Amino acid sequence: MVPAVARREVAIPVTPPPKLPDGPRYPRQYGLFYMALLGPDGAVERTLQESPDTDPPRLPPLTLREVRSTSPRPFTVGSDSGARWRAIAVEDGDGTRIRVVAIRLDEIDATVTRLAVIVATVGGCVLVLLGFACHWLVRRSLRPLAEIERTAGAIARGDLSRRVPLRHRRTEMGRLGRAINGMLAQIETAFRAREASEIAARASENAARASEITARESEIAARESAKAARESASEARRSEERMRRFIADASHELRTPLTSIRGFAELYRHEKTPDLAEAARLLHRIEGEAARMGLLVDDLLLLARLDQQRPLDRHPVDVLSLAAGAVLDAQTLAPDREIDLVRLDSGEDAVMVTGDEPRLHQVIANLVGNVLRHTPPGTPFRVGVGTVDGRVVIEVADEGPGLPSDAADRVFERFYRADPARTRSESGGTGLGLSIAAALVQAHDGTIAVKSAPGHGATFRITLPGAAHLPEGESGYAVDRGPQVDDRVFGGHSITRRGWWEA
């Protein structure tokens, strides 16, 4: 019906479609044709379309004058559903109306899309195949260059015997390979000759350097031997000087009690009828001088043994107990003094070291005895024990007159007297107490130092390697907490927590 109307109204020749061969038929899914009759002003008077359910095209404003003034030319319009239409507007046969015929482009667009997809797919496959083919051809044609590249890389790594394989001798690549192989042969020969020359030169240089090093080492050895000989001679002279000074000091110190003993003995011998009381006094003085001489001899023997570095009888020792014992002994000897036992850390356990207990007790006793002998009566002093930075610290500090700087530097020397005017008999010591203490501390791998100023007392500090702590209460002394948590009592002496080395 639509073709008939289009042929009658528009006068467009319609050619009947060719007869299709038998085969599957695809049903038409859209209305294909649309016809409209418009008035002179473009108003739609009548429409005709194949399917009434299909959205008609949205025609642009058309007038009879515009259609007459232009030749019939197809144009594309849309619809409310988004479909595209191809339309043409012509003048009616009587010249009073406009006739519009449109065809929907859905099937045409679908066909074009399918053709585009097919063309793109086939074209892509063809391009991929062509790419693989070109890649294979290029790789095949460049294979000789790749072999030359591998050969150059091997030569760069030091393999001068590598050559380019020659598969096609008559081609340009074959001729290039032969030229490169000839060049490589010359380079290899030159490198071999250069290596041989360098090896020979290096051997000569090494021989000369070895001779120079040997001569230098001999010279250095001779210098070191001479230096060692000089140092040995110097050390021998120093040792001899120390030995002479020590023997002189020891002889002097021994002569003093011997002279006293001989004088008292001669005085007793010259008395015709000695009084019993006077005889007892003289014998008592002789006995005292003999005892002091015995102490001096014992100290000298101890220093000799320490100089020989004999091993000590080491075992765990509680230095807090040793300090408490030394404080009790000092309190017994000098009840008029105020003596404090101080804990230098915040611990509650025993303070342990590994050492010789009698020798460590002798060290603390020597320091305490030094305070008792060389400070005025009634001068207070303190004994501190604790662990500081993983090492055991023992401090003995007094509030006496102190030491001058030159005396503090020499106080650990043997037979040294800070006050030369005082005699051994007046002080009651041998002059070796601090020397023995220093030697014993050194034998325990520790250090001893003194800090003093005139009028501000003196502080002796001993530092020893620490050992494992024992539980509280195993130190041999009762522990009793007073009104303050930080206080401990050893034999009636309060232990506070403070230090005075930095003061």
Stockholm file with secondary structure:
# STOCKHOLM 1.0

chainA/1-503         MVPAVARREVAIPVTPPPKLPDGPRYPRQYGLFYMALLGPDGAVERTLQESPDTDPPRLPPLTLREVRSTSPRPFTVGSDSGARWRAIAVEDGDGTRIRVVAIRLDEIDATVTRLAVIVATVGGCVLVLLGFACHWLVRRSLRPLAEIERTAGAIARGDLSRRVPLRHRRTEMGRLGRAINGMLAQIETAFRAREASEIAARASENAARASEITARESEIAARESAKAARESASEARRSEERMRRFIADASHELRTPLTSIRGFAELYRHEKTPDLAEAARLLHRIEGEAARMGLLVDDLLLLARLDQQRPLDRHPVDVLSLAAGAVLDAQTLAPDREIDLVRLDSGEDAVMVTGDEPRLHQVIANLVGNVLRHTPPGTPFRVGVGTVDGRVVIEVADEGPGLPSDAADRVFERFYRADPARTRSESGGTGLGLSIAAALVQAHDGTIAVKSAPGHGATFRITLPGAAHLPEGESGYAVDRGPQVDDRVFGGHSITRRGWWEA
#=GR chainA/1-503 SS CHHHHHHHHHCCCCCCCCCCCSSCCCCCCSCCEEEEEECTTSCEEEEEESCTTSCCBCCCCCCHHHHHHSCCCCEEEEBTTSCEEEEEEEECTTSSCEEEEEEECHHHHHHHHHHHHHHHHHHHHHHHHHHHHHHHHHHHHHHHHHHHHHHHHHHHTTCTTCCCCCSCTTSHHHHHHHHHHHHHHHHHHHHHHHHHHHHHHHHHHHHHHHHHHHHHHHHHHHHHHHHHHHHHHHHHHHHHHHHHHHHHHHHHHHHHHHHHHHHHHHHHHHCSSCCHHHHHHHHHHHHHHHHHHHHHHHHHHHHHHHHTTCCCCCEEEEHHHHHHHHHHHHHHHCTTSCEEEEESSSCCSCCEEEECHHHHHHHHHHHHHHHHHHSCTTCCEEEEEEEETTEEEEEEEECSSCCCHHHHHHTTSTTCCSSTTSCHHHHTSCSCHHHHHHHHHHHTTCEEEEEECTTSCEEEEEEEECCCCCCTTCSSSCCCCCSSTTCEEETTEEEEECCCTTC
#=GC SS_cons         CHHHHHHHHHCCCCCCCCCCCSSCCCCCCSCCEEEEEECTTSCEEEEEESCTTSCCBCCCCCCHHHHHHSCCCCEEEEBTTSCEEEEEEEECTTSSCEEEEEEECHHHHHHHHHHHHHHHHHHHHHHHHHHHHHHHHHHHHHHHHHHHHHHHHHHHTTCTTCCCCCSCTTSHHHHHHHHHHHHHHHHHHHHHHHHHHHHHHHHHHHHHHHHHHHHHHHHHHHHHHHHHHHHHHHHHHHHHHHHHHHHHHHHHHHHHHHHHHHHHHHHHHHCSSCCHHHHHHHHHHHHHHHHHHHHHHHHHHHHHHHHTTCCCCCEEEEHHHHHHHHHHHHHHHCTTSCEEEEESSSCCSCCEEEECHHHHHHHHHHHHHHHHHHSCTTCCEEEEEEEETTEEEEEEEECSSCCCHHHHHHTTSTTCCSSTTSCHHHHTSCSCHHHHHHHHHHHTTCEEEEEECTTSCEEEEEEEECCCCCCTTCSSSCCCCCSSTTCEEETTEEEEECCCTTC
//
